[in-house]
Amino acid sequence: SLDETTRRITTRLLEIMGLQAALVVIGLTHGIERSAFNRISATIFFSISLIMAWLYSLAIFDVAGVDAVAATQLKLSPIEGAALSFTGLLVLAGLASYILSEQARPKRGTVMVVGDTFMVSMFGAYFCTARIVWVARRKRRSKVREDPDAPA
């Protein structure tokens, strides 16, 4: 039902927001100084990866209606598989960012590689997910046009 879906989505978002607030506190306790740029960058990558992974999973499974059982059995279309792969890579880049953010002085090169991976996976997931949602919306619109008794 709509109420249950709304409650589930809101609960997920509140959990992520709570974790983000904790990240801010942790970042402040580590200190903000000129030499902490790499650590702060890694923390920002991790923070953004949480929101983006939530948003992409919401779009893929709830908005576009991709079957979660089909995903676990690897019975997906190529674009759905690519969207989930990019989202998984985004989560892994977020995890690597978290590990880097907990180091006192992470190496700049490592932070840059993780950041580049993060950006590529975020944009790849965006374009694949946008395509999936666009196709799902077109299917819904064509069903509404064909059914004269459907609510507007």
C-alpha positions as CSV (number, residue, x, y, z in Angstrom):
1,S,0.0,0.0,0.0
2,L,1.0,3.6,-0.4
3,D,1.2,4.3,3.3
4,E,3.5,1.3,3.9
5,T,5.7,2.3,1.0
6,T,5.9,5.9,2.3
7,R,6.7,4.8,5.8
8,R,9.5,2.4,4.5
9,I,11.0,5.2,2.3
10,T,10.9,7.7,5.1
11,T,12.4,5.3,7.6
12,R,15.3,4.6,5.3
13,L,15.9,8.3,4.7
14,L,15.8,9.1,8.4
15,E,18.4,6.4,9.1
16,I,20.7,7.8,6.5
17,M,20.2,11.4,7.8
18,G,21.1,10.1,11.3
19,L,24.3,8.5,10.0
20,Q,25.2,11.7,8.2
21,A,24.8,13.7,11.4
22,A,27.1,11.3,13.1
23,L,29.6,11.8,10.3
24,V,29.6,15.5,10.8
25,V,30.3,15.0,14.5
26,I,33.1,12.5,13.8
27,G,34.6,14.8,11.2
28,L,34.6,17.7,13.7
29,T,36.2,15.6,16.4
30,H,39.1,14.7,14.0
31,G,39.7,18.4,13.5
32,I,39.5,20.6,10.4
33,E,42.8,21.9,9.3
34,R,44.7,22.4,6.1
35,S,46.3,19.0,6.2
36,A,43.0,17.3,6.7
37,F,41.7,18.0,3.1
38,N,42.1,14.4,1.9
39,R,40.3,13.0,4.9
40,I,37.5,15.5,4.6
41,S,37.2,14.7,0.9
42,A,36.9,11.0,1.7
43,T,34.3,11.7,4.3
44,I,32.3,13.8,1.8
45,F,32.5,11.0,-0.8
46,F,31.2,8.5,1.8
47,S,28.4,10.8,2.8
48,I,27.2,11.4,-0.7
49,S,27.4,7.7,-1.6
50,L,24.9,7.0,1.2
51,I,22.3,9.3,-0.2
52,M,22.9,8.4,-3.9
53,A,22.8,4.7,-3.2
54,W,19.5,5.2,-1.4
55,L,18.1,7.3,-4.2
56,Y,19.2,4.9,-7.0
57,S,17.8,1.9,-5.2
58,L,14.5,3.8,-4.6
59,A,14.4,4.6,-8.3
60,I,15.3,1.2,-9.5
61,F,13.1,-0.9,-7.3
62,D,10.2,1.3,-6.2
63,V,9.7,3.8,-9.1
64,A,10.7,1.6,-12.1
65,G,9.4,-1.6,-10.5
66,V,12.4,-3.8,-11.1
67,D,11.7,-7.2,-9.6
68,A,14.1,-7.8,-6.6
69,V,13.7,-11.6,-7.0
70,A,14.8,-11.3,-10.7
71,A,17.8,-9.2,-9.5
72,T,18.9,-11.9,-7.0
73,Q,18.6,-14.6,-9.8
74,L,20.4,-12.3,-12.3
75,K,17.4,-12.3,-14.7
76,L,17.7,-8.6,-15.6
77,S,17.8,-6.6,-18.8
78,P,21.3,-5.3,-19.6
79,I,20.4,-1.8,-18.6
80,E,19.0,-2.9,-15.3
81,G,22.1,-5.0,-14.6
82,A,24.3,-2.0,-15.5
83,A,22.3,0.2,-13.2
84,L,22.6,-2.2,-10.3
85,S,26.3,-2.8,-11.1
86,F,27.1,0.9,-11.1
87,T,25.1,1.3,-7.8
88,G,27.1,-1.5,-6.3
89,L,30.3,0.1,-7.4
90,L,29.1,3.3,-5.9
91,V,28.5,1.5,-2.5
92,L,32.0,0.0,-2.7
93,A,33.6,3.4,-3.5
94,G,31.6,4.7,-0.5
95,L,33.0,2.0,1.7
96,A,36.5,2.7,0.5
97,S,35.9,6.4,1.3
98,Y,34.8,5.5,4.8
99,I,38.0,3.5,5.4
100,L,40.1,6.4,4.1
101,S,38.2,9.0,6.1
102,E,39.1,7.1,9.3
103,Q,42.8,7.4,8.6
104,A,44.7,10.3,10.1
105,R,46.4,11.3,6.8
106,P,45.2,9.3,3.8
107,K,47.4,9.5,0.7
108,R,46.2,12.0,-1.9
109,G,46.6,9.5,-4.8
110,T,44.4,6.9,-3.1
111,V,41.7,9.5,-2.3
112,M,41.8,10.6,-5.9
113,V,41.4,7.1,-7.3
114,V,38.5,6.4,-5.0
115,G,37.0,9.8,-5.8
116,D,37.3,9.1,-9.6
117,T,35.7,5.7,-9.1
118,F,32.9,7.3,-7.1
119,M,32.2,9.9,-9.8
120,V,32.2,7.4,-12.7
121,S,29.9,5.0,-10.8
122,M,27.6,7.8,-9.7
123,F,27.2,9.1,-13.3
124,G,26.9,5.6,-14.7
125,A,24.2,4.7,-12.2
126,Y,22.4,8.0,-12.9
127,F,22.2,7.5,-16.6
128,C,21.2,3.9,-16.4
129,T,18.6,4.5,-13.7
130,A,17.2,7.5,-15.6
131,R,16.7,5.3,-18.6
132,I,15.0,2.6,-16.6
133,V,12.6,5.1,-15.0
134,W,11.9,6.8,-18.4
135,V,11.0,3.4,-19.9
136,A,8.8,2.5,-16.9
137,R,7.0,5.8,-17.2
138,R,6.3,5.3,-20.9
139,K,4.9,1.9,-20.2
140,R,2.6,3.3,-17.6
141,R,1.4,6.1,-19.8
142,S,0.7,3.8,-22.7
143,K,-1.4,1.6,-20.3
144,V,-3.3,4.6,-19.1
145,R,-4.1,5.7,-22.7
146,E,-5.3,2.2,-23.6
147,D,-7.6,1.9,-20.6
148,P,-10.5,4.3,-20.8
149,D,-11.7,3.5,-17.3
150,A,-8.3,4.2,-15.7
151,P,-8.2,7.1,-13.2
152,A,-6.6,10.2,-14.6
